[in-house]
């Protein structure tokens, strides 16, 4: 399983309902590969991060999710 998230640097993302967020770095790209190690059950974004993205006409969120059965 692989996941890629592209968005504004500093955006906070919570994977699998964890209480500590992943913070998107300076490149604006986060990638994770956990083949056979874990399952992804949820993706949530911090409310303030979504407001910031929504107020910026050049901001976006792209999520790529790849897995094989």
N, C-alpha and C positions, 0 to 999 in steps of 0.2 A: 504494500500500500504506500502510495506517495501522495502528498498534498503540497500544493504551492499556493501562496497568497501574495498578491501584489496590491499594494495600497500606499497611503501616505506613511512616511517614516514616523515612528512614535505611536502608531495605532496599537491599541491593546486588544489582544485576541485571547479568548479562553477556550482551550481544547478539553473536551471530555469533562466539562463542568469543574475544572480545577479552580481554586480560589486565587492562584497566582497566575497573572497573564503572561503570555508571550508578547514581547514588545517588538514590533517590526523595526528593523535596523535602518541605517542610513541609506541603503540601496532601495528600500521599499519592497524588498522581496524576502519572503520566508519560505523555505523548503524543508520538508521532513520526509524521510523514508524510513518506514518501520516494518518492512517485509517480514511477516511472521512473528513480530515481537509484540504488537499491540493492535487494538481496534480503535477506530475513530468513531465515537458515538455522538458527539455534538461539537459545533463551532458557534461561539457567541462572541459578539463584539462589545466592547465597553461603550456605554451610552454616549459619553462625551466624545469619544473617537468618532462615532457615527454622526454626531452633530457637526463636528469639525469637517468631516468629509462632505456632508450635505451642504455646508455653507461655502465650500470651495468649488467653483465651477470646473477646475482642472483636476479634481480628485476623483478617485475611482476605487472600486474593490473588485478584484478578479480572483476567483477561487478555482483552482484546478485540482481535481481529485481522481486518482487512478488506482484501480485495484483489479486483481485477477482472482477468479475462483478456481 
